[in-house]
Amino acid sequence: MIKEKHFDCIKFKYELQKKLLKKSRAKNLHEYANYVNKIAQKSPLHKDWNN
């Protein structure tokens, strides 16, 4: 018999966002958005649409 694993996507997303907010040390939403955008641009998943 195969055991099914329970994975809560919402809880996982919440924990990731919570850790990212803490790591950013942002004082407001604008600082947080800038921090997240800088990280996203360094990601291998980011595609430069200007090239």
Secondary structure by P-SEA (a helix, b strand, c coil): cbbbbbbbaaaaaaaaaaaaaaaaccccaaaaaaaaaaaaaaccccccccc
